[in-house]
């Protein structure tokens, strides 16, 4: 039995041309069955934003997380991939990280994740955001067809196991505040600045350049209701692997086998 969802590889163009993301939607029961056969090898790797925990299987990278200093690797893996077995592999993790933190990786990189259909929809939309562009939380909710579900979108972001690759850091508050982040507020600001420095004014999409939102220039504004509802999410999404972790999302998953979101 395979350890990952059998979905076709789907390249996601978000500025990293060599990155292929496999996103499979499953029911909670199906995810638990898949996790029982999953072995995650893991290790700490260097990044431009500090140490990262990288986990991978035979099918590709399945976990990328910026841990707090006191966080334990085992607890992080158990949170994002409950039921999976894991073993240290520092050398393998460093090999998987080669080219990972480049805007255009110099080698093919495969990463995968499974989640509920709604989580996968949010992650897929996040992965379409190019470096240097940002959205507000409410704008992201609108883009996935749930304009009044900013909090649900935030919860899906909190369950994202692929930090940087599925770029939650590109979603900020409508008032220009970057908002909180699972790897720390300062890291989020540094990631946005790092990207902005490298892409300059090359982003010409419906999304706005990060310096515009971060300076508080939000002509579209998503209203106070969305931000107020997101306050609880921000605390959960920021926290280390301890009491601040989000609750396990047992949302409405699809029945049967994992399938790729179209």
C-alpha positions in Angstrom: 0.0 0.0 0.0 1.3 3.4 -0.9 1.9 5.9 1.9 0.7 9.0 0.1 -2.5 9.9 -1.8 -2.4 8.6 -5.4 -3.1 11.8 -7.2 -1.5 13.0 -10.4 1.4 15.4 -9.9 0.1 18.9 -10.5 2.7 21.7 -11.2 1.7 24.9 -9.4 3.2 28.0 -11.0 3.8 30.6 -8.2 7.3 31.8 -9.1 9.0 28.5 -8.4 9.0 26.9 -11.8 10.6 23.6 -10.7 8.2 22.9 -7.9 5.5 20.3 -8.3 2.8 20.1 -5.6 0.6 17.1 -5.1 -2.4 18.1 -3.1 -4.9 15.3 -2.2 -8.2 15.7 -0.5 -9.3 12.9 1.9 -11.7 12.2 4.7 -10.2 12.2 8.2 -10.6 8.4 8.3 -8.7 8.0 5.0 -5.9 10.3 6.2 -5.5 8.2 9.3 -5.3 5.0 7.2 -2.7 6.6 4.9 -0.7 7.9 7.8 -0.4 4.4 9.3 1.7 3.4 6.3 3.8 6.6 6.2 7.4 6.8 7.3 8.6 10.4 7.5 12.4 11.0 7.5 13.3 14.3 9.0 16.0 16.8 9.9 16.8 20.4 10.6 18.0 22.4 7.6 19.3 26.0 7.0 17.2 28.6 5.3 17.5 32.3 4.7 15.0 32.7 7.6 16.6 30.5 10.2 16.4 26.8 10.9 13.6 24.8 9.4 12.3 21.3 10.1 12.0 19.3 6.8 10.2 16.0 6.6 10.1 13.8 3.5 8.9 10.4 2.3 9.8 8.4 -0.8 7.3 10.6 -2.8 8.7 13.9 -1.8 8.7 16.6 0.9 5.7 16.3 3.2 6.6 18.8 6.0 8.3 22.1 6.1 8.1 24.0 9.3 9.9 26.9 11.0 10.0 25.7 14.7 10.3 27.8 17.8 13.5 27.2 19.7 11.9 24.8 22.3 9.8 22.9 19.8 10.4 19.1 19.5 10.6 17.6 16.0 8.5 14.6 17.1 5.7 16.8 18.3 5.7 18.9 15.1 5.5 15.8 13.0 2.8 14.2 15.2 0.7 17.4 14.8 0.8 17.8 11.1 1.0 14.0 10.2 -0.7 12.3 13.1 -0.2 8.5 13.1 2.9 8.6 10.9 6.1 6.9 11.9 9.3 9.0 11.7 13.0 8.6 11.9 15.9 11.1 11.8 17.8 11.6 8.5 19.8 14.8 8.7 21.7 14.0 5.5 18.6 13.2 3.5 16.9 16.3 4.8 19.8 18.5 3.6 19.7 16.9 0.2 16.0 17.6 -0.1 16.6 21.2 0.9 19.0 21.9 -2.0 17.6 24.7 -4.0 14.4 24.8 -1.9 14.7 28.4 -0.8 15.3 29.8 -4.2 12.6 31.8 -6.0 13.3 29.6 -9.0 14.7 26.2 -7.8 17.5 24.9 -9.9 16.3 21.3 -9.7 12.9 19.6 -9.7 11.3 19.6 -6.3 8.2 17.5 -5.4 6.1 18.2 -2.3 2.8 16.7 -1.3 0.1 17.2 1.3 -3.3 15.8 2.1 -6.2 17.5 3.8 -9.9 18.1 3.6 -11.3 19.4 0.3 -11.6 22.9 1.7 -8.1 22.9 3.1 -6.7 21.7 -0.2 -8.6 24.5 -2.0 -7.1 27.1 0.3 -3.6 25.7 -0.1 -3.9 25.5 -3.8 -4.9 29.2 -4.0 -2.0 30.1 -1.7 0.4 28.2 -3.9 -0.7 30.4 -6.9 0.5 33.6 -5.2 3.8 34.7 -6.7 6.7 36.0 -4.5 6.4 39.7 -3.8 2.6 39.7 -3.8 0.3 39.4 -0.8 -3.4 39.1 -0.1 -5.5 40.0 2.9 -7.2 37.2 4.7 -10.6 38.3 3.5 -9.4 38.5 -0.1 -8.1 34.9 0.1 -11.5 33.9 1.4 -13.2 35.6 -1.6 -10.8 33.8 -4.0 -11.8 30.4 -2.7 -15.5 31.3 -3.0 -16.1 31.8 0.7 -16.1 35.6 1.2 -17.5 35.5 4.8 -15.4 32.5 5.9 -12.1 34.3 6.7 -11.8 32.4 10.0 -12.3 29.0 8.2 -9.6 30.1 5.7 -7.3 30.9 8.6 -7.8 27.5 10.2 -6.9 25.9 6.9 -3.8 28.0 6.8 -2.9 26.8 10.3 -3.1 23.2 9.1 -0.7 23.9 6.2 2.2 21.4 6.6 4.3 23.1 3.9 5.4 26.5 5.1 7.2 28.6 2.4 6.1 26.2 -0.4 2.4 26.8 0.3 3.1 30.5 1.3 0.9 31.4 4.2 3.3 34.2 4.9 1.9 36.1 1.9 -1.4 36.6 3.6 -1.6 39.7 5.9 -4.2 41.8 7.7 -6.1 44.4 5.7 -4.8 47.2 8.0 -1.3 46.6 6.8 -0.3 44.6 9.9 1.6 41.4 8.7 -0.3 39.4 11.4 1.1 36.5 13.4 2.9 33.5 12.0 3.6 30.0 13.1 7.4 30.7 12.8 7.2 34.1 14.6 6.2 37.5 13.5 9.7 38.7 12.7 10.2 35.7 10.4 7.1 36.5 8.4 8.3 40.1 8.0 11.7 38.9 7.0 10.3 36.5 4.4 8.2 39.2 2.8 11.1 41.6 2.7 13.4 38.9 1.3 11.0 38.2 -1.6 10.2 41.9 -2.3 13.9 42.7 -2.5 14.4 40.0 -5.2 11.3 40.6 -7.3 11.1 44.4 -7.1 8.1 45.7 -9.0 7.9 42.7 -11.3 4.6 41.5 -9.8 1.7 42.7 -12.0 -1.3 40.7 -10.8 -4.6 41.3 -9.1 -2.7 40.8 -5.9 -0.9 43.8 -4.5 2.8 44.2 -3.9 3.7 43.4 -0.3 5.0 46.9 0.4 1.5 48.3 -0.4 -0.4 46.3 2.1 2.3 46.4 4.7 2.2 50.2 4.5 -1.5 50.1 5.3 -2.6 51.0 1.7 -5.5 48.7 1.3 -8.0 50.3 -1.1 -10.2 47.2 -1.2 -10.3 46.7 2.6 -11.9 43.5 3.9 -13.7 45.1 6.8 -13.4 44.7 10.5 -15.5 41.6 10.8 -13.0 39.4 9.0 -10.1 40.7 11.1 -12.0 40.3 14.3 -12.8 36.8 13.5 -9.2 36.0 12.6 -7.8 37.1 15.9 -8.2 33.6 17.3 -6.6 32.0 14.2 -3.6 34.3 14.4 -2.7 33.1 17.9 -3.1 29.5 16.9 -1.2 29.9 13.6 1.6 31.7 15.4 2.1 29.3 18.2 4.8 26.7 18.6 4.0 23.0 19.0 2.5 23.2 22.4 -0.7 24.5 23.9 -1.1 27.1 21.1 -1.4 24.5 18.3 -4.7 24.6 16.4 -7.2 21.9 17.0 -7.1 19.0 14.6 -9.4 19.8 11.8 -11.9 17.0 11.3 -13.9 19.1 8.7 -15.9 17.7 5.9 -13.5 15.5 4.0 -14.3 13.6 0.8 -15.3 10.0 1.0 -13.2 7.2 -0.4 -9.8 7.6 -1.8 -7.8 10.8 -1.7 -8.3 12.7 -4.9 -6.7 15.8 -6.4 -8.6 19.0 -6.1 -9.4 20.4 -9.5 
